[in-house]
Amino acid sequence: MRCTVAFLAVRPEFGDRAPADITPADAARLLARASKRAPTAANDLLRFIRRVFRFGVRRSLLASNPVADFDQSDAGGPERRRRRALSRAELETLFKALRESPSFGGENYLAIKLLLALGVRKGELLKATWDEFDFENTLEIGPRMALTGSPNQNWRAADHPTRTGGDRVAAGVASSLG
């Protein structure tokens, strides 16, 4: 969680109170409000304030951490992975908005199209080397990526039909939309 986002959530609730004056009940109210808007963000907020208070305890600025015993059930609850892809209509709306935005440059527009067409994250694309791209096989549109937990294995789109199918759709839509 970015510090600025956390401070935007924490400051209105805690104000200018001294950290030692913040109780577990105060933290619970903050997390309950955050959880109503965005449960995953509430979990991030809990991790953030837990680190802040832990730092205060380590530096002897606080006697105890008011959220030390909190867990995800006190914030947004268990996080569930979502599998969602933008529909063609959503992609069209996105590309139209990007093209029409005066502050969104052409290079950023092309970068977004490339990331969507390849179906990779920005970091994966930036770390990819030229030998990881298959220019011969049109179905193999993405770089090979190491899977988490198995750094010696290479990921190939052709080995993952569900991702490959989505990549082909995204690539087709990205190339067909201005």
ZIPEVEN-V171919 format. One record per residue. RES is the residue in one small letter. SS is DSSP state (hx for helix, st for strand, lp for the rest). PSI is psi in radians with two decimals (NA if undefined). NEAR is the number of other C-alpha atoms within 8 Angstrom. Layout:
RES&SS&PSI&NEAR, RES&SS&PSI&NEAR
This chain:
m&lp&2.31&8, r&lp&2.45&5, c&hx&-0.71&6, t&hx&-0.68&6, v&hx&-0.77&8, a&hx&-0.74&11, f&hx&-0.59&8, l&hx&-0.55&8, a&hx&-0.67&10, v&hx&-0.77&10, r&hx&-0.80&9, p&hx&-0.57&7, e&hx&-0.80&8, f&hx&-0.35&9, g&lp&-2.41&7, d&lp&0.32&5, r&lp&2.60&7, a&lp&2.46&6, p&hx&-0.59&7, a&hx&-0.35&8, d&hx&-0.07&6, i&lp&2.21&11, t&lp&2.89&8, p&hx&-0.61&8, a&hx&-0.67&6, d&hx&-0.80&10, a&hx&-0.68&11, a&hx&-0.69&10, r&hx&-0.76&8, l&hx&-0.82&11, l&hx&-0.60&14, a&hx&-0.73&12, r&hx&-0.78&8, a&hx&-0.64&14, s&hx&-0.59&14, k&hx&-0.63&7, r&hx&-0.81&6, a&lp&1.71&9, p&hx&-0.72&12, t&hx&-0.69&10, a&hx&-0.58&11, a&hx&-0.68&14, n&hx&-0.72&13, d&hx&-0.73&9, l&hx&-0.73&11, l&hx&-0.81&14, r&hx&-0.69&8, f&hx&-0.91&10, i&hx&-0.51&9, r&hx&-0.74&11, r&hx&-0.70&8, v&hx&-0.85&8, f&hx&-0.64&14, r&hx&-0.71&10, f&hx&-0.77&8, g&hx&-0.69&11, v&hx&-0.78&12, r&hx&-0.59&7, r&lp&0.13&7, s&lp&0.52&7, l&lp&-0.35&8, l&lp&2.59&11, a&lp&-0.57&7, s&lp&2.87&6, n&lp&1.98&11, p&lp&-0.24&10, v&lp&0.26&11, a&lp&-0.63&7, d&lp&0.06&5, f&lp&2.58&9, d&lp&-2.99&7, q&hx&-0.53&10, s&hx&-0.35&8, d&hx&-0.12&10, a&lp&-1.96&16, g&lp&-0.09&17, g&lp&-3.10&10, p&lp&2.44&6, e&lp&2.38&6, r&lp&2.36&4, r&lp&2.45&4, r&lp&2.52&4, r&lp&1.85&4, r&lp&2.48&4, a&lp&2.59&5, l&lp&2.44&7, s&lp&2.93&6, r&hx&-0.74&7, a&hx&-0.71&7, e&hx&-0.70&8, l&hx&-0.73&11, e&hx&-0.75&9, t&hx&-0.75&8, l&hx&-0.90&8, f&hx&-0.63&11, k&hx&-0.80&8, a&hx&-0.70&8, l&hx&-0.75&9, r&hx&-0.65&10, e&hx&-0.17&6, s&lp&2.13&7, p&lp&-0.38&6, s&lp&-0.02&4, f&lp&1.81&9, g&lp&2.85&7, g&hx&-0.63&7, e&hx&-0.69&6, n&hx&-0.68&8, y&hx&-0.82&12, l&hx&-0.64&8, a&hx&-0.75&8, i&hx&-0.78&8, k&hx&-0.72&10, l&hx&-0.80&9, l&hx&-0.73&12, l&hx&-0.69&12, a&hx&-0.66&14, l&hx&-0.38&12, g&lp&0.61&11, v&lp&2.91&9, r&lp&2.80&7, k&hx&-0.80&7, g&hx&-0.65&6, e&hx&-0.73&9, l&hx&-0.73&10, l&hx&-0.54&6, k&hx&-0.23&6, a&lp&2.56&10, t&lp&2.80&6, w&hx&-0.61&5, d&hx&-0.17&5, e&hx&-0.06&9, f&lp&2.40&11, d&lp&1.76&11, f&lp&-0.16&7, e&lp&-0.67&4, n&lp&1.95&7, t&lp&-0.36&7, l&lp&-0.31&7, e&lp&1.40&12, i&lp&-0.13&14, g&lp&2.92&12, p&lp&2.75&12, r&lp&2.38&11, m&st&2.53&9, a&st&2.34&10, l&st&2.54&9, t&lp&2.34&5, g&lp&-0.19&4, s&st&1.21&7, p&st&-0.26&8, n&st&-0.09&5, q&st&2.50&7, n&st&2.41&9, w&st&2.33&10, r&lp&2.35&11, a&hx&-0.66&12, a&hx&-0.43&8, d&hx&-0.11&6, h&lp&1.48&8, p&hx&-0.63&8, t&hx&-0.70&6, r&hx&-0.69&9, t&hx&-0.76&12, g&hx&-0.79&8, g&hx&-0.67&10, d&hx&-0.72&13, r&hx&-0.69&11, v&hx&-0.85&8, a&hx&-0.72&12, a&hx&-0.74&11, g&hx&-0.77&9, v&hx&-0.77&10, a&hx&-0.69&13, s&hx&-0.42&9, s&hx&-0.28&6, l&lp&1.96&7, g&lp&NA&5
